[in-house]
Amino acid sequence: MNPRLSVNDTVFASATRAEHDVLQRQREAFLSDTSAVALLDAMPGAAMILNRHRQVLLANKLLRETIDPADSEHVMGMRPGELLHCVRACERPGGCGTTHACSQCGAVGAVLECLSTHKRITRECRIRTAGAVDGGALDLRVHATWLAIHEHEYVVVAVEDISSEKRRAVLERTFFHDLLNTVGGVQRLAELLDNEHPDPEVELTWKHEMTRLSTLAVDQIMSQRQILAAERGELGLQVDCVDLTELLEAQVVLFRRHPVGERRRIELDCTRTGVLHTDPSLLARVVSNLLKNALKATPEGGMVSVSAELDAGELTLSVHNEGVIPQPIQLQIFQRSFSTKGGDGRGVGTYSVKLLTERYLKGDVQFVSNDRLGTLFVIVVPDLDRKEHRLAA
């Protein structure tokens, strides 16, 4: 890292860093206080000591054991996001804390507020990493405490991994909620069929609705199983020839009958498609989540448009709605457990789209949202048969 970065190297927190000799003096001053050192190592969780430029001076034993061994010898001078391999930390020359997205980071916010107020600050933080564990998603609770030793000021940062807590919240608030609603619908129809004596046409309609709801319940369970397996790196690809028109039309028909699609229109343009070698289940899951999110953001009477084009063995799929995502939400849109509707533990749709598309289908996901265009999500998925041949060659 260059210690002489300019103010132009950041759009949020300062990019300035202390020189190595300054870092060494700050570290030695902290180490001279045996009580402070003892407290750092006695902390039950991962912890680090930062200087006023948010650079790491020391990391306790637990944190050193959990990070990449190659980094443990070069901790001094790094910033927390760089130490934890946050994908945002390398987006600008200034590193951790200097991007637009960093303005929404609980870790950066806690440290800055602590330095400003000299009070203990606790915030939650979502980080996307390049690692394979949990699909590269980390949910953390960060505690920042100001400390002065001699003429130096420090921030003691304690980090709790609350990923399991957030995952449980997703199950309780989203999966179980949706599944209970679906199964409840099946139960009500079964009770009607058992207690009522409708004419044959009504009875047939109820039976068709029971079949639809039962299929939806199975789909919800399979969706959750896929995400959990994907996060653990245990999801196997089942590559097959996929008729893209058939797959997309099936998804559109499904959501035209889905509650989230009621009184909303879906327009499909797949005139330039064909056959793609990919995992049909995962691609359908990605399309399903994109459609569901777009329909939720569309008011009654509004329209969601879907277009697909297959060119040189590569699928480009676009899903558009007229809504606009506020800027603070755009900066967190692919984070696990983040929700556009507020509250904890409800955001899995866009997170799973990115996880499945990029890590398993070997594709790419991008989006743009503004007043002129509305919101457009675009995924690009390669033909895995052709991709494997290129890699082999």
C-alpha positions as CSV (number, residue, x, y, z in Angstrom):
1,M,0.0,0.0,0.0
2,N,1.3,3.5,-0.8
3,P,1.4,5.6,2.4
4,R,1.2,8.8,0.3
5,L,-2.2,8.4,-1.2
6,S,-4.1,11.6,-2.1
7,V,-7.6,12.7,-1.1
8,N,-8.7,11.7,-4.6
9,D,-8.2,8.1,-3.7
10,T,-11.3,8.0,-1.6
11,V,-15.0,8.8,-1.8
12,F,-15.7,8.1,1.8
13,A,-13.2,7.6,4.7
14,S,-9.7,9.0,4.6
15,A,-7.2,7.0,2.4
16,T,-4.2,8.4,4.4
17,R,-1.9,5.8,6.0
18,A,1.0,6.1,8.4
19,E,4.5,5.3,7.4
20,H,6.0,2.0,8.5
21,D,8.3,3.6,11.1
22,V,5.3,5.5,12.6
23,L,3.3,2.2,12.7
24,Q,6.2,0.6,14.5
25,R,6.3,3.3,17.2
26,Q,2.6,3.1,17.7
27,R,2.7,-0.7,18.0
28,E,5.6,-0.5,20.5
29,A,3.8,2.1,22.6
30,F,0.8,-0.2,22.9
31,L,3.0,-3.2,23.7
32,S,4.6,-1.2,26.5
33,D,1.3,-1.3,28.4
34,T,1.3,-4.9,29.7
35,S,-2.2,-4.6,31.0
36,A,-3.6,-3.6,27.6
37,V,-1.7,-6.4,25.9
38,A,-3.1,-8.9,28.4
39,L,-6.6,-7.7,27.9
40,L,-6.3,-8.0,24.1
41,D,-5.2,-11.7,24.3
42,A,-7.8,-12.4,27.0
43,M,-10.7,-11.3,24.8
44,P,-12.9,-14.3,24.0
45,G,-13.4,-13.4,20.3
46,A,-11.3,-12.1,17.4
47,A,-9.9,-8.6,18.1
48,M,-7.5,-6.1,16.7
49,I,-5.9,-2.8,17.6
50,L,-6.2,0.1,15.0
51,N,-4.5,3.5,14.9
52,R,-6.4,6.7,13.9
53,H,-5.9,5.9,10.2
54,R,-7.8,2.6,10.8
55,Q,-4.6,0.5,10.2
56,V,-4.1,-2.7,12.1
57,L,-1.2,-2.6,14.6
58,L,-1.9,-5.9,16.4
59,A,-4.3,-8.8,16.1
60,N,-5.0,-11.2,19.0
61,K,-4.2,-14.9,18.8
62,L,-7.8,-15.9,17.8
63,L,-7.9,-13.5,14.9
64,R,-4.5,-14.5,13.7
65,E,-5.6,-18.2,13.7
66,T,-8.7,-17.5,11.6
67,I,-7.2,-15.4,8.8
68,D,-5.1,-16.7,6.0
69,P,-1.7,-17.8,7.4
70,A,0.1,-15.9,4.7
71,D,-1.5,-12.7,6.0
72,S,-0.8,-13.3,9.7
73,E,2.8,-12.3,9.3
74,H,1.9,-9.1,7.5
75,V,-1.0,-7.8,9.7
76,M,0.6,-4.4,10.6
77,G,-0.6,-1.6,8.3
78,M,-3.6,-3.4,6.8
79,R,-7.1,-2.3,7.4
80,P,-9.9,-4.6,8.7
81,G,-11.5,-5.1,5.3
82,E,-8.2,-6.0,3.8
83,L,-7.5,-8.4,6.6
84,L,-10.9,-10.1,6.1
85,H,-10.6,-10.2,2.3
86,C,-13.6,-7.9,1.7
87,V,-14.1,-7.7,-2.1
88,R,-14.5,-3.9,-1.8
89,A,-11.1,-3.4,-0.2
90,C,-9.3,-3.7,-3.6
91,E,-11.7,-1.5,-5.7
92,R,-9.8,1.7,-5.1
93,P,-6.1,2.5,-4.5
94,G,-7.1,3.8,-1.0
95,G,-8.2,0.3,0.1
96,C,-10.7,-0.5,2.8
97,G,-13.1,2.3,3.7
98,T,-12.6,4.4,0.6
99,T,-15.4,3.2,-1.8
100,H,-19.0,4.3,-2.1
101,A,-20.1,0.9,-0.7
102,C,-17.9,1.5,2.4
103,S,-20.4,4.3,3.5
104,Q,-22.8,1.5,4.3
105,C,-20.2,-0.7,6.1
106,G,-20.9,-1.1,9.8
107,A,-17.3,-1.8,10.6
108,V,-16.0,1.4,9.0
109,G,-18.8,3.4,10.5
110,A,-18.2,2.0,14.0
111,V,-14.5,2.9,13.9
112,L,-15.1,6.4,12.5
113,E,-17.7,7.1,15.1
114,C,-15.6,5.8,17.9
115,L,-12.7,8.0,16.8
116,S,-15.0,11.0,16.7
117,T,-16.9,10.5,20.0
118,H,-14.4,8.4,22.1
119,K,-17.4,6.2,22.9
120,R,-17.9,2.5,22.6
121,I,-19.8,1.9,19.3
122,T,-21.4,-1.4,18.2
123,R,-22.7,-2.0,14.7
124,E,-23.5,-4.9,12.5
125,C,-21.6,-5.4,9.3
126,R,-22.1,-7.4,6.1
127,I,-19.0,-8.4,4.1
128,R,-18.6,-10.2,0.8
129,T,-15.3,-12.0,0.6
130,A,-13.5,-13.9,-2.1
131,G,-13.5,-17.0,0.1
132,A,-15.5,-20.2,-0.3
133,V,-16.9,-20.4,3.2
134,D,-20.6,-19.5,3.4
135,G,-20.6,-18.5,-0.2
136,G,-18.2,-15.6,0.6
137,A,-20.7,-13.9,2.9
138,L,-19.8,-12.8,6.4
139,D,-22.3,-11.2,8.9
140,L,-20.4,-9.6,11.8
141,R,-21.1,-7.6,14.9
142,V,-18.3,-5.1,15.4
143,H,-17.5,-3.4,18.8
144,A,-15.2,-0.4,18.6
145,T,-13.7,1.1,21.8
146,W,-11.4,4.1,22.0
147,L,-8.2,3.8,24.1
148,A,-5.4,6.3,24.8
149,I,-1.9,5.2,25.8
150,H,0.7,7.9,26.3
151,E,0.4,10.3,23.4
152,H,-1.2,7.7,21.1
153,E,-4.9,6.9,20.5
154,Y,-6.1,3.5,19.5
155,V,-9.4,1.8,18.6
156,V,-9.9,-1.7,20.0
157,V,-12.1,-3.6,17.6
158,A,-13.8,-6.8,18.7
159,V,-15.5,-8.9,16.0
160,E,-18.3,-11.5,16.4
161,D,-19.2,-13.8,13.6
162,I,-23.1,-13.7,13.6
163,S,-23.5,-15.5,10.3
164,S,-25.3,-18.5,11.9
165,E,-27.6,-16.1,13.7
166,K,-28.5,-14.3,10.5
167,R,-28.9,-17.6,8.6
168,R,-31.4,-18.7,11.3
169,A,-33.2,-15.4,11.0
170,V,-33.6,-16.1,7.3
171,L,-35.1,-19.5,8.0
172,E,-37.5,-18.1,10.6
173,R,-38.6,-14.9,8.9
174,T,-38.6,-15.9,5.3
175,F,-38.5,-19.6,4.6
176,F,-40.8,-20.8,7.4
177,H,-43.1,-17.8,6.9
178,D,-43.5,-18.5,3.2
179,L,-43.8,-22.2,3.6
180,L,-46.4,-22.0,6.3
181,N,-48.5,-19.7,4.1
182,T,-48.3,-22.2,1.3
183,V,-49.0,-25.3,3.4
184,G,-51.8,-23.3,5.1
185,G,-53.4,-22.8,1.7
186,V,-53.2,-26.6,1.0
187,Q,-54.8,-27.3,4.4
188,R,-57.7,-24.9,3.8
189,L,-58.5,-26.4,0.5
190,A,-58.3,-29.9,1.9
191,E,-60.8,-28.9,4.7
192,L,-63.1,-27.4,2.0
193,L,-63.0,-30.6,0.0
194,D,-63.6,-32.7,3.1
195,N,-66.5,-30.6,4.5
196,E,-68.2,-29.1,1.5
197,H,-70.0,-30.7,-1.4
198,P,-69.1,-28.4,-4.4
199,D,-70.2,-29.1,-7.9
200,P,-67.6,-31.0,-10.1
201,E,-66.2,-27.9,-11.7
202,V,-65.5,-26.1,-8.4
203,E,-64.1,-29.3,-7.0
204,L,-61.7,-29.7,-9.9
205,T,-60.6,-26.0,-9.5
206,W,-59.8,-26.6,-5.8
207,K,-57.8,-29.8,-6.7
208,H,-55.8,-27.9,-9.3
209,E,-55.1,-25.2,-6.7
210,M,-54.0,-27.8,-4.2
211,T,-51.6,-29.3,-6.8
212,R,-50.2,-25.8,-7.5
213,L,-49.6,-25.0,-3.9
214,S,-48.1,-28.4,-3.1
215,T,-45.6,-27.9,-6.0
216,L,-44.8,-24.4,-4.7
217,A,-44.1,-25.9,-1.2
218,V,-41.7,-28.4,-2.6
219,D,-40.0,-25.7,-4.7
220,Q,-39.6,-23.5,-1.6
221,I,-37.9,-26.4,0.3
222,M,-35.6,-27.2,-2.6
223,S,-34.7,-23.5,-2.9
224,Q,-33.5,-23.4,0.7
225,R,-31.6,-26.6,0.3
226,Q,-29.8,-25.4,-2.7
227,I,-28.7,-22.1,-1.1
228,L,-27.4,-23.9,2.0
229,A,-25.6,-26.5,-0.1
230,A,-24.1,-23.7,-2.3
231,E,-22.8,-21.8,0.7
232,R,-21.1,-25.0,2.0
233,G,-19.6,-25.6,-1.4
234,E,-21.5,-28.9,-1.6
235,L,-23.8,-28.1,-4.5
236,G,-23.0,-30.3,-7.5
237,L,-23.7,-29.1,-11.1
238,Q,-26.0,-31.2,-13.2
239,V,-25.2,-29.9,-16.7
240,D,-27.8,-30.7,-19.4
241,C,-29.1,-29.4,-22.7
242,V,-31.5,-26.6,-21.8
243,D,-34.2,-25.3,-24.2
244,L,-34.1,-21.6,-23.0
245,T,-37.4,-20.7,-24.5
246,E,-39.1,-23.6,-22.7
247,L,-37.4,-22.8,-19.4
248,L,-38.2,-19.1,-19.6
249,E,-41.8,-19.6,-20.7
250,A,-42.4,-22.0,-17.8
251,Q,-41.1,-19.4,-15.3
252,V,-43.3,-16.7,-16.7
253,V,-46.4,-18.9,-16.6
254,L,-45.5,-19.8,-13.0
255,F,-45.3,-16.2,-11.9
256,R,-48.4,-15.1,-13.8
257,R,-50.2,-17.5,-11.5
258,H,-48.1,-16.7,-8.4
259,P,-49.6,-14.3,-5.8
260,V,-46.7,-11.9,-6.3
261,G,-47.7,-11.6,-10.0
262,E,-51.3,-10.8,-9.4
263,R,-52.5,-7.7,-11.3
264,R,-49.1,-7.3,-12.9
265,R,-47.9,-8.1,-16.4
266,I,-44.9,-10.0,-17.5
267,E,-43.6,-9.5,-21.1
268,L,-41.3,-12.1,-22.5
269,D,-39.0,-11.7,-25.5
270,C,-37.0,-14.8,-26.2
271,T,-37.0,-14.9,-30.0
272,R,-33.2,-15.2,-30.2
273,T,-32.6,-18.2,-28.0
274,G,-31.8,-21.9,-28.5
275,V,-30.1,-24.6,-26.5
276,L,-27.6,-24.0,-23.7
277,H,-25.5,-26.5,-21.8
278,T,-26.0,-25.5,-18.2
279,D,-27.6,-26.7,-15.0
280,P,-31.4,-26.2,-15.6
281,S,-32.4,-26.3,-12.0
282,L,-29.9,-23.6,-11.0
283,L,-30.7,-21.4,-14.0
284,A,-34.4,-21.7,-13.3
285,R,-33.7,-20.7,-9.6
286,V,-31.8,-17.6,-10.7
287,V,-34.6,-16.6,-13.2
288,S,-37.2,-17.2,-10.5
289,N,-35.5,-15.0,-8.0
290,L,-35.0,-12.2,-10.5
291,L,-38.6,-12.3,-11.5
292,K,-39.9,-12.5,-7.9
293,N,-37.8,-9.4,-6.9
294,A,-38.9,-7.5,-10.0
295,L,-42.6,-8.2,-9.4
296,K,-42.4,-7.3,-5.8
297,A,-40.9,-3.9,-6.8
298,T,-43.7,-3.4,-9.4
299,P,-47.0,-1.7,-8.4
300,E,-50.3,-3.1,-9.5
301,G,-50.9,-2.6,-13.2
302,G,-47.2,-2.3,-13.8
303,M,-45.1,-4.5,-16.1
304,V,-41.9,-6.6,-15.8
305,S,-40.1,-7.3,-19.0
306,V,-37.8,-10.3,-19.6
307,S,-35.6,-10.7,-22.6
308,A,-33.0,-13.4,-23.5
309,E,-30.5,-13.7,-26.3
310,L,-28.1,-16.5,-27.1
311,D,-25.1,-15.4,-29.0
312,A,-21.9,-17.4,-29.6
313,G,-22.8,-19.9,-26.9
314,E,-23.5,-17.3,-24.3
315,L,-26.9,-16.4,-22.7
316,T,-27.6,-12.8,-21.9
317,L,-30.8,-12.5,-19.8
318,S,-32.3,-9.2,-18.7
319,V,-35.1,-8.5,-16.3
320,H,-36.5,-4.9,-16.1
321,N,-39.0,-3.1,-13.9
322,E,-39.8,0.6,-13.7
323,G,-39.0,1.0,-10.0
324,V,-35.8,2.7,-8.8
325,I,-33.6,1.2,-6.0
326,P,-32.4,4.0,-3.6
327,Q,-28.6,4.5,-3.7
328,P,-27.9,3.2,-0.1
329,I,-29.7,0.0,-1.0
330,Q,-27.9,-0.4,-4.3
331,L,-24.6,-0.5,-2.4
332,Q,-25.7,-3.5,-0.4
333,I,-27.9,-5.3,-2.9
334,F,-26.0,-8.6,-3.1
335,Q,-25.3,-8.9,0.7
336,R,-26.8,-11.9,2.5
337,S,-29.5,-11.0,5.1
338,F,-29.9,-7.5,3.6
339,S,-33.5,-6.6,2.7
340,T,-34.8,-3.8,0.6
341,K,-37.9,-3.9,2.9
342,G,-36.0,-3.3,6.1
343,G,-35.5,-5.5,9.1
344,D,-33.1,-8.4,9.5
345,G,-32.9,-11.7,7.9
346,R,-35.1,-11.3,4.8
347,G,-32.6,-10.6,2.0
348,V,-31.7,-13.8,0.1
349,G,-33.0,-13.2,-3.4
350,T,-30.2,-11.1,-5.0
351,Y,-27.6,-12.8,-2.8
352,S,-28.5,-16.2,-4.1
353,V,-28.7,-14.9,-7.7
354,K,-25.1,-13.8,-7.4
355,L,-23.9,-16.9,-5.6
356,L,-25.5,-19.4,-8.0
357,T,-24.7,-17.4,-11.2
358,E,-21.1,-16.6,-10.5
359,R,-19.8,-19.4,-8.4
360,Y,-21.7,-22.3,-10.0
361,L,-23.0,-21.3,-13.5
362,K,-19.6,-19.5,-14.1
363,G,-21.5,-16.4,-15.2
364,D,-21.8,-12.7,-14.2
365,V,-24.5,-10.5,-12.7
366,Q,-24.8,-6.8,-13.0
367,F,-27.6,-4.2,-12.5
368,V,-28.3,-0.6,-13.0
369,S,-31.1,1.4,-11.4
370,N,-31.9,5.1,-12.0
371,D,-34.8,7.5,-12.7
372,R,-34.2,7.4,-16.5
373,L,-34.0,3.6,-16.9
374,G,-35.7,2.1,-13.9
375,T,-34.1,-1.1,-12.6
376,L,-32.4,-3.6,-15.0
377,F,-30.7,-6.8,-13.8
378,V,-28.5,-8.6,-16.4
379,I,-27.0,-12.0,-16.1
380,V,-24.5,-13.5,-18.6
381,V,-24.2,-17.3,-18.5
382,P,-21.8,-19.3,-20.7
383,D,-22.4,-22.6,-22.3
384,L,-20.6,-24.9,-19.8
385,D,-19.9,-27.5,-22.4
386,R,-18.1,-25.0,-24.6
387,K,-16.4,-23.4,-21.6
388,E,-15.1,-26.8,-20.4
389,H,-13.7,-27.4,-23.9
390,R,-11.9,-24.0,-23.9
391,L,-10.4,-24.7,-20.5
392,A,-9.3,-28.1,-21.5
393,A,-7.6,-26.7,-24.7
